Amino acid sequence: MRNKCIAVVILLFALYIPDLVASPSHIRDALNHRLTVREAEVANWQRSANSQLALSIAIGMLGLLVGMLQASQNRWAKGTTVALGFLVSAITLFTNRVYTADYRTYMRCVEEAKPLIEDLREMVLMFDPDQSSDNQLSIEAEFKSKCNKFDLIEIKTLGMDPPTHESESKASGWLTLDTVQAQSVSLPPGWTGPVVQTDKSGTFFVGYAEDFSLTTARTKSLDSGVKVAAQWLIRGQNRETLTPQLMELVKHAAEASDTWFSYDSSARVYHYYTRLRLANDFRSLDVRSLTSPTSAKLKLQNDSAVRVPDSNLTLLLKHMGFSPITADIYVVEGPPSLSESISTFTKQKNTDDKYVARFKKVLPGCDGDHVNFGASTLWCFRLQESSIKPKKGKAQHLGTVGGKDLYAVGFDHMTRTIEVEVRSSN
């Protein structure tokens, strides 16, 4: 008896466990089922459009016939006119009651749905059962997203207005990617070419990424498009790196108009494109308040220090001599607390000498080398007046520190002052 019970339990597991596990074949079958249902819907819309068009033509022809018979004085013509008028009314009532939209709406919906159906077919064909479960779920999510857009088209055939994309995307404050085109063999659409495109409706920016994970490729592609748009916004404004504030502005303002991805089964890599759109009003947007200047010029007198704005760099000028005409500039890259403590003095030689004495213990030379100095990094550069000719546009490149290029652009030994230009190295 016990063995029979065990056998029954094993049989039940064998029968039902496979149905509980979402195997790749089940996912493909589920996608194919959704595709079949929507293909049938499109075919039904086409039949409805053809039927309505035929009925409309019939009503028009009957109306012409009624008009011709009304001119006749024969009794049979009057009876026929009444009958035909009744038939026209009956057909019109039938059309209004049976069909929820007119034939023009059905035809527009068919044309809108055809590209979606093609994309759904491609996604089913390119489904790789050997890829990771995460990618399979991502494909399924992309497929359902496209089905959702199909359902929005279907709402039009029911005589209702679908919810606007703008209200949905702006309500969350983030970009939504609801137009997804998936291909496995076909060439990318034309819009994937130029990274910046312009038409009467706005300016478009294309981002691209590739990854083994579809989700990661999609995210990187969106970030790439946002970066392209942000760079376009700061064009010609002599601005530098893209700040988080500017990137956030683009994310909230841009609309994802198109996406396209393909899957390279041999390399198991997804190629993903995202096209973002900004309205024409953004062409004249001044975003200087959201960026930093590309360069800044700082003047230092001998035995003084200055902190570089928007950085952890402090410049300290020492040993400006007359023969030869040189100077040493120490650059401290470290926490704000140390930079603030150094830059608090101006022309206080005694305090200055104490710092330099500590510097020389760890960095005796001044030839562009650097060393660790506590929680900071210490650099030292030697300036040569002969290498700095402002009138001739000649500057001495000192080096790159903390993502900043340092140039000595002015050297005045009479006032014992130098001018340093700090430029972004990006």
PyMOL commands that set and color helices and strands:
alter all, ss='L'
color gray80, all
select helices_A, chain A and resi 2-20+24-69+75-98+103-126+133-157+165-172+190-192+214-233+244-253+280-284+288-290+336-343+349-362+385-387+390-392
alter helices_A, ss='H'
color red, helices_A
select strands_A, chain A and resi 180-183+196-199+202-211+255-264+269-278+295-301+304-307+313-318+326-333+370-373+376-384+396-401+404-412+417-424
alter strands_A, ss='S'
color yellow, strands_A
deselect
rebuild
show_as cartoon
